[in-house]
C-alpha cells in the first residue's frame, strides 16, 4: 500500500491524496511537480535516483479504510537547504 506522503520532501508544499501535482519514485519519495522539474535530472528522484512518476489517486472511499500518511518528511540536503554538505 502506497504511503501517500502529505508533502513535497523539498519545499514542504502540501500534497493531499487527490493531488495531481504529486510525484513518487519506487521508494515512495514524494515531490511536487515544480521541485521535481527544478531539482531533478532526467526525471529521476533527487533522493535515490529512481524514476519519478505521477502518484496515483486513491479513491475517496478507500481513504477511509487506508488513510494517507500524516508524517511530513523533508530532505533539505537534496534541495540546496541548510543541511547541504
C-alpha positions in Angstrom: 0.0 0.0 0.0 1.5 3.4 -1.0 2.2 5.7 1.9 0.8 8.8 0.2 3.1 11.2 2.0 1.4 14.6 2.7 4.1 17.0 1.4 6.9 17.6 -1.0 10.1 16.5 0.7 11.9 19.5 -0.8 9.7 22.6 -0.4 7.1 21.3 2.0 4.2 22.1 -0.4 1.0 20.1 0.7 0.3 17.1 -1.5 -3.1 15.9 -0.5 -4.2 12.4 -1.6 -6.1 13.8 -4.5 -3.3 16.0 -5.8 -2.3 15.6 -9.4 0.9 17.5 -8.7 2.4 14.7 -6.6 5.3 12.6 -8.0 6.7 9.5 -6.4 9.5 7.0 -7.0 9.7 3.3 -6.2 10.8 4.2 -2.7 7.8 6.5 -2.2 9.8 9.7 -2.0 7.3 12.5 -2.6 8.0 15.5 -4.7 5.8 18.3 -6.2 6.0 18.8 -9.9 7.8 22.2 -9.5 10.6 20.8 -7.3 11.0 17.7 -9.4 11.4 19.9 -12.5 13.9 22.2 -10.9 15.9 19.8 -8.6 15.8 16.6 -10.7 17.9 15.5 -13.6 16.3 13.4 -16.3 13.1 12.8 -14.3 14.9 10.9 -11.6 14.3 11.2 -7.8 16.9 13.6 -6.2 16.9 11.3 -3.1 17.5 7.9 -4.6 17.9 8.3 -8.3 14.8 6.2 -9.2 12.3 7.3 -11.8 9.7 9.8 -10.7 6.1 9.2 -11.8 2.8 10.9 -11.1 1.4 9.5 -7.8 -1.9 7.6 -8.3 -5.0 9.0 -6.8 -6.5 6.8 -4.0 -10.3 6.7 -4.4 -12.1 8.6 -1.6 -14.0 5.5 -0.4 -10.7 3.7 0.1 -9.1 6.6 2.0 -11.4 5.9 5.0 -10.0 2.4 5.3 -6.5 3.1 4.0 -5.7 6.7 5.0 -2.8 8.7 3.7 0.2 9.3 5.8 0.3 12.3 8.1 4.1 12.2 8.7 5.9 15.1 7.0 9.4 14.4 5.6 11.9 16.8 4.4 15.2 16.3 2.6 16.7 19.8 2.6 20.1 18.5 1.7 18.8 17.5 -1.7 17.2 20.9 -2.3 20.1 23.2 -1.5 18.8 23.8 2.0 20.8 24.4 5.2 21.9 20.7 5.5 23.8 20.8 2.2 27.3 19.4 2.7 
